[in-house]
Every structure is written in C-alpha cells, then in structure tokens.
Amino acid sequence: MSEVKILPNLVWKYNYEPGFDVQAFLDYQSKEAELHQTEADGGKSTAGHPNPPHEWECNRDFMMWLRPKIEICLREWDVQYTDIVATGSWTNIHNINAHTLPHDHGSTNVVVSAYVQVPEDSGNLMFEQLMRTNWTHYSRIPENTIHDYWKEVNVQTNDVVLFPGWMTHKTQASRSTGDRITFTINTDGRDRNNIIL
C-alpha cells in the first residue's frame, strides 16, 4: 500500500540550529516596533519600516540556509522562476495577551515565518482549515479534527515555517510575560525570461 498524492504540500517546518541574534532584534524593535493593524492586544510590528531584517549582516548565513528551502516550495508548486526575490521583511513582538489577527500575504509566493524567540506558553501558529467545508457531512470526532476552523502548528525557538502567501493564518494569544519574537519574509520566484517592459 502507498499513499497517492493528488495535492501539493503547502507547509514546511524546519529548525535553524545556529539560532538568531536575539539582541539585534530587540534593539531594532525598541526603536521601530509600533502597534499595527494585524497585531492585537499590545502586539507590535516593524512592518513597513526601513532596515529590513533579511538584509542584516547577522542574518546573512540564515538567508543562505533558507534559499534551498524556498526552492523546495517553488518546485512543489510548479512555479517557473530564474530568481528568488525577498520583497520585504519585518519583525513582530508579542508579550502577554498579544497576538496576530487572521490575515494573508496576498500574491506573495512563499512566506517565511522564523521564530527568533518563543518563551513557554507564548502561543502557536494557526492556519485556516482549507478543506473543512468539504468534510462537514461526515461523522465528527468532537475535538481537534479536520472539522475545526483552524489547524495549530506547534512552534519553538529557531523554528522556520514556510507557506504560500494566500493561506490565511494567525497566532494564538501569548500567555507568557516574555517576548515572543518572529521574523517574517515575503519572497517571490520570478522568471527574468518573462519580464515585459
């Protein structure tokens, strides 16, 4: 017996073992982080600010490590590309009760969500159940099933999650007094052979 795959994989999770320069993120957030429309109950973001973290010298090795993971996504989704472009990056910081509201990243090909610091009980990542309505007439197991609106993805410090920009996602509210720090990058695969001037 073997499984028959008729749908592409949509979400990957890795762990970046070298880890991130937490102090660099804290220093940046202390100057640039502010309340943002996607963040709730005290959550702050540097979205839209200059000096995007993917360009920092301390993240150079991470970006090199990341590229082949993005290529796995693009190949899985049959994206035709010659180049991979980071179109923007930012950081979010959540203390107790703070969380990210449901949203998507529009036409972005691959979203990278890196977990720079995840204190215990600071909440997990949640994806909207894409096929939930297709299963509604089946008998239901009461809890934690495909019938739920959201699918929880456990995250820890240095985890890196990749997914398509159109997938609606959010975070759970933090129950920790420590800072949950995330580093998000929007990336696209672009085909220079199809550029129209």
N, C-alpha and C positions, 0 to 999 in steps of 0.2 A: 504494500500500500504506500502511496505517496500523495502528498497534498498537491492540488492543482491550483496554481497561482493565476488568477484572471485579473487581479487589480494590482497596481504598483504599490510598493511600500511608501508610506508618507512621512514617517517619523523615525529618526535615528537618535540614539543617545550614546555619547562617548564620555570618557573621563580624561581630562587633560592633567596628567600626573604631575608635571612640573609645577602647576599652580600659577596663580596670578599675583601681581604686586598689589596687595590689598591697600597698602598705604597710598599708592598712587591714585587709586580710585577714590579713596576717602578725601584726599587733598583736592581732587578735581570737583567732587560733589560738594565740598564745603564752600566752593566758590561759585559753582554753576547750577547746582541742583535747585529746582523750584517745583511748586505744585503744578501739576499737568493734567490735562483733560482725561487722559487714560488712567491716571492714578487716583486712588480713593483713600479717604480716611488718613490723610497725612503722608501718603506716598509721594515721593519726589522723583523727578527725572531731569536729565540733561538734554533731552531730545531737542534738536534744533539749534543747539549751541555750537560754537566753534571748537576746534581742537578735538575732533572725534577720536575715541579711544583706539580704533583699529589702526590709526596712524602713529600711535605712541611707540617709541623705541622699545619700551619694556614689553610690548605685545608683539614684537616682530617675530619671535620664534613661534608664538601661538598662531599667528597668521599663516606661517609656512606649514605648520602642522595641520591647520584647518583646510587648506586648499584641496587636498585629495578627498576629504570628506564631503566637501561641496560637490566635487566632480561625481562622486557616487550618486548623489541626489539627482544631478542633472542628467546623468546617463539613465538612471532608473525611470525618469520622467520623459525620456526621449527629447530632451532639449538640444537643439542644434546650436553650437557655440564654438567660438575660437578663443574667447577671452572671458575671464571672470572679473566682475567689477563690484567693488563694495560701494554702494550708493549712499551709505550713511551708517553711523553707529552712535550709540548713546549708552548711558547707564541709568538704572533705576535704583533707588534705595528705599527700603521699607522697614519701619520699626513696628512696634506692637499695633495691631489692628489694620495696618496699611495693606493695600492690595492693588493689583492691576485689574481694571474693568475689562469685560469682553470686548475684543476688537480683532481686526485682521490687519495685514500689511499690504492689501490691495494687490497690485500687479508684481510685487517682488517675487522673484523666482524661489530663492532659498533664504529663510530667516534663520539666523544663528542666535540662540539664546544661551549665553555662558553664565554659569553660576560662580561668581567670584568668591562669595562668602554666604554660607547658608547655616545660620545657627539652628539648633534643635528647636522644633515646633514653630519654624518660621513660614511654613506653608509650602505647598507643591504647585506644580504647573497643571493646568486643566485644559483639555481640548474638547470642543463640541463633538458629540457623537454624530458622525456624518450619516450613518445608516439607521439611526434609531427608529425613524418613522416606518422603515421597511419591515421592521420586526414586530410592530405593535400588535398584530393579531395572533402572535404566538403566545403560548402559556408563559407566564413570567415567574422567574425566581425573584423574591422580594427585593433584595438589595445587591448593589454593586454588579450590575449586569449591563448588557447591551441596550437595555431599555432606559437607562439613565440618560439624562441630558448631557452629562459631562463625563469624560474619562480622565482619571487622575494619573499623572506621571510623577513618581517619586523623584526628587532631585536632592543632590548633596553638593557640598563644596567641590568645585572644579568640574562638575558635570557640564556637558555641552550638548544641547538638543537642537537638531536641525529639522525643519519642516517647511512646507510651501506657504507662501505669503497669504493665500486665500483662506487658510484654516483659521477659524475663529478660536481664540484662546483667552485665558485669563489666569490669575493666580488666586490661590486661597489667601485669606487674611492671615497675617502673621500673628502668632501668639507669643512671640519672643520679644524681649526688650533689646536684643541685639539687632544689628543691622543686617538685613538680607540685601546683598548687592548683586545685581545682574548687569550683564554687558551684552547688548543686542546689536547685531549687524544685519543690515539688509544687503543681499547680494544678488546679482543677475548674471546669467550666462548670455553673452552677446556674440553674434556672428558678424564679424567685420566684413564678410563677403556679401552680406545683405543690407549694408548701410546705404540708405537712399539720401542723396543730397538735394 
